[in-house]
Amino acid sequence: MATIVVEVMLKPEILDPQGQAVAAALPRLGFTFAKAVRQGKCFEIEVDGTPSAEQLSDIERAAETLLSNPVIETYVVRVGA
């Protein structure tokens, strides 16, 4: 079994109020390491065996049409461990 990971993030030019809220809360909790925070989402898709080129192509299409909004988001598909 393999896991394919689809990471979806807002495009840099899109405002991210949730990321801004987290960035503002971190110093109040004593965490000073973050210059900025962007919020996104992650999908883990399990497939039997090693993913085929056709499966990866299908997942790319799903990422573009269902898992993300290509107007405001970008996505990356990768085979996880």
VENDA-V357907 format. One record per pair of residues at least 12 apart in sequence whose C-alpha atoms are under 10 Angstrom apart, sorted by sequence separation. I is the first residue (numbers start at 0). J is the second residue. D is the distance in Angstrom with one decimal. If there is no record, write none. Layout:
BEGIN
I | J | D
I | J | D
END
This chain:
BEGIN
21 | 33 | 9.8
22 | 34 | 7.7
23 | 35 | 9.0
62 | 74 | 7.1
22 | 35 | 5.9
23 | 36 | 9.1
62 | 75 | 8.5
21 | 35 | 8.9
22 | 36 | 5.4
44 | 58 | 8.8
62 | 76 | 8.0
21 | 36 | 6.8
22 | 37 | 8.5
59 | 74 | 9.0
19 | 35 | 7.4
20 | 36 | 8.7
21 | 37 | 8.6
59 | 75 | 8.6
18 | 35 | 7.8
19 | 36 | 6.4
20 | 37 | 9.8
21 | 38 | 8.6
59 | 76 | 6.8
18 | 36 | 4.9
19 | 37 | 7.3
20 | 38 | 9.9
58 | 76 | 7.8
59 | 77 | 9.9
17 | 36 | 8.7
18 | 37 | 4.5
19 | 38 | 8.7
16 | 36 | 9.8
17 | 37 | 7.8
18 | 38 | 4.9
42 | 62 | 9.4
56 | 76 | 9.8
15 | 36 | 8.7
16 | 37 | 8.8
17 | 38 | 6.5
18 | 39 | 8.6
55 | 76 | 8.1
15 | 37 | 6.5
16 | 38 | 8.7
17 | 39 | 9.4
55 | 77 | 8.8
14 | 37 | 9.3
15 | 38 | 7.0
55 | 78 | 8.9
15 | 39 | 9.3
42 | 66 | 8.1
41 | 66 | 9.3
11 | 37 | 8.8
40 | 66 | 9.2
10 | 37 | 9.7
40 | 67 | 9.3
9 | 37 | 7.8
50 | 78 | 8.0
8 | 37 | 7.8
9 | 38 | 7.6
49 | 78 | 9.2
8 | 38 | 6.9
9 | 39 | 6.6
7 | 38 | 9.2
8 | 39 | 4.5
9 | 40 | 9.3
7 | 39 | 5.7
8 | 40 | 6.6
6 | 39 | 7.4
7 | 40 | 5.3
8 | 41 | 8.8
39 | 72 | 9.1
41 | 74 | 9.4
43 | 76 | 9.9
45 | 78 | 9.8
6 | 40 | 6.1
7 | 41 | 6.2
39 | 73 | 9.8
40 | 74 | 9.5
41 | 75 | 9.7
42 | 76 | 9.5
43 | 77 | 9.8
44 | 78 | 9.4
45 | 79 | 9.6
5 | 40 | 8.4
6 | 41 | 4.6
7 | 42 | 8.3
39 | 74 | 9.7
43 | 78 | 9.5
44 | 79 | 9.4
5 | 41 | 5.7
6 | 42 | 6.5
43 | 79 | 8.4
4 | 41 | 6.9
5 | 42 | 5.1
6 | 43 | 8.8
4 | 42 | 5.7
5 | 43 | 6.5
3 | 42 | 8.1
4 | 43 | 4.6
5 | 44 | 8.0
2 | 42 | 9.7
3 | 43 | 5.7
4 | 44 | 6.3
2 | 43 | 6.2
3 | 44 | 5.0
4 | 45 | 8.8
1 | 43 | 9.8
2 | 44 | 5.5
3 | 45 | 6.3
1 | 44 | 8.2
2 | 45 | 4.5
3 | 46 | 7.7
1 | 45 | 5.7
2 | 46 | 6.4
0 | 45 | 6.7
1 | 46 | 5.4
2 | 47 | 8.9
0 | 46 | 5.7
1 | 47 | 6.3
2 | 48 | 9.5
3 | 49 | 10.0
0 | 47 | 4.4
1 | 48 | 6.0
2 | 49 | 9.0
3 | 50 | 8.1
0 | 48 | 4.6
1 | 49 | 6.0
2 | 50 | 8.5
0 | 49 | 6.8
1 | 50 | 6.8
0 | 50 | 8.7
3 | 54 | 9.8
3 | 55 | 8.3
5 | 58 | 8.4
4 | 58 | 9.6
5 | 59 | 8.6
3 | 58 | 8.5
7 | 62 | 8.4
5 | 61 | 9.8
6 | 62 | 9.1
7 | 63 | 9.9
5 | 62 | 7.1
13 | 70 | 9.9
14 | 71 | 9.7
9 | 67 | 9.2
13 | 71 | 6.6
7 | 66 | 7.7
8 | 67 | 8.5
9 | 68 | 8.9
10 | 69 | 9.0
12 | 71 | 8.5
13 | 72 | 8.4
6 | 66 | 9.3
7 | 67 | 6.4
8 | 68 | 9.7
9 | 69 | 9.2
10 | 70 | 8.6
11 | 71 | 8.9
12 | 72 | 9.9
5 | 66 | 8.2
6 | 67 | 9.2
7 | 68 | 9.0
9 | 70 | 9.4
10 | 71 | 5.6
11 | 72 | 8.8
5 | 67 | 9.4
7 | 69 | 9.7
9 | 71 | 5.8
10 | 72 | 5.0
11 | 73 | 9.3
8 | 71 | 8.6
9 | 72 | 4.2
10 | 73 | 6.0
8 | 72 | 5.4
9 | 73 | 6.2
10 | 74 | 9.4
7 | 72 | 6.5
8 | 73 | 5.4
9 | 74 | 8.7
7 | 73 | 5.7
8 | 74 | 6.3
6 | 73 | 8.3
7 | 74 | 4.3
8 | 75 | 8.8
6 | 74 | 5.4
7 | 75 | 6.7
5 | 74 | 6.6
6 | 75 | 5.2
7 | 76 | 9.0
5 | 75 | 5.6
6 | 76 | 6.6
4 | 75 | 8.0
5 | 76 | 4.5
6 | 77 | 8.4
4 | 76 | 5.7
5 | 77 | 6.6
3 | 76 | 7.0
4 | 77 | 5.3
5 | 78 | 8.8
3 | 77 | 5.7
4 | 78 | 6.0
5 | 79 | 9.5
2 | 77 | 8.7
3 | 78 | 4.4
4 | 79 | 6.0
2 | 78 | 6.0
3 | 79 | 5.4
4 | 80 | 9.4
1 | 78 | 7.4
2 | 79 | 5.2
3 | 80 | 8.4
1 | 79 | 7.1
2 | 80 | 6.5
1 | 80 | 7.0
0 | 80 | 9.7
END
